[in-house]
Amino acid sequence: MSSAGSHDPVHGLSFDIEDWFHVIGVPELEDSTTWADRESLVERRTDQILQICDDHGVKATFFVVGWIADRHPGLMRRIAEAGHEFGSHTHWHRLLFTLDRPTFREDLRRSIASIEDRTGLQVPGFRAPCFSLTPGCEWVGDELLDAGIRYDASLFPVPRENGGYPCPRAPHLFETPSGRRIPTLPMSVARIGPVVTGFSGGSYLRLLPIRLVESLFRRREKAGIPGVVYLHPRDFAPDCPRVPMGLRRRFNLHAGLASTERKLRRLLERFAFVPCSELVNRHFPVDEGNACSTS
């Protein structure tokens, strides 16, 4: 579906570009010195994502791990040449609440430089690994603004593994400790029976029936609140390598992988999607001083 008019309901389309071995909480994968020797699926599955977007005439935001940008410059060029925008997903894909402020600052700026050096494009957005911008990490907002980031997509409005931040469910301005404000696109959550949960990305999208997901997108449209899709290359990979991990973790990472492409294509057929920066600009116009630019 092509882009809708400025007043039509639209949603954000995004992909977190990391490899399967960047998952957090799996002891065998924690040593980054082993990553380069592991089988990679990021190029093949990101190319699949690019083809899906091209088939449906949509543009998206690709939140890239800086380590990936360094090792796969050709992939970065293909994303750029296809007209998509970039965001930072940090350089080493570590949980924010495990980092001190100087370490995060260095990691963020390194990731931005890695992406910009290989694409020639600015990086207006940021998403924390595992949505790990949690209470106590508000200083991250100041570091983002100081690094030239124009919007954040790190908040998950309900508790989840490694994340969760109590906040409005609609796009809003997040106030930093210095009193500045940064536009924020919270991830989509909804009440399903007695539970408030995510539904528009990762294992949530893979595991929920697509008709239920569609109804939740329509519910948000009626409320005037956009949804945000977020998926990873590994979400499209039934052949994703397996390593030892707990049963719950294995289920969350591997269940429903064969359904991801079908579900994404169906959403793209039925709803209008734009990159995250365009969604930000619709909610925080230029005259509010918050416009995002990727040029």
PyMOL commands that set and color helices and strands:
alter all, ss='L'
color gray80, all
select helices_A, chain A and resi 20-22+27-29+32-37+42-56+66-71+73-81+96-98+101-119+129-131+139-146+202-207+210-223+233-236+247-254+257-270+276-283+286-288
alter helices_A, ss='H'
color red, helices_A
select strands_A, chain A and resi 11-17+61-64+85-88+125-126+151-152+172-175+181-184+189-192+195-198+228-231+273-274
alter strands_A, ss='S'
color yellow, strands_A
deselect
rebuild
show_as cartoon
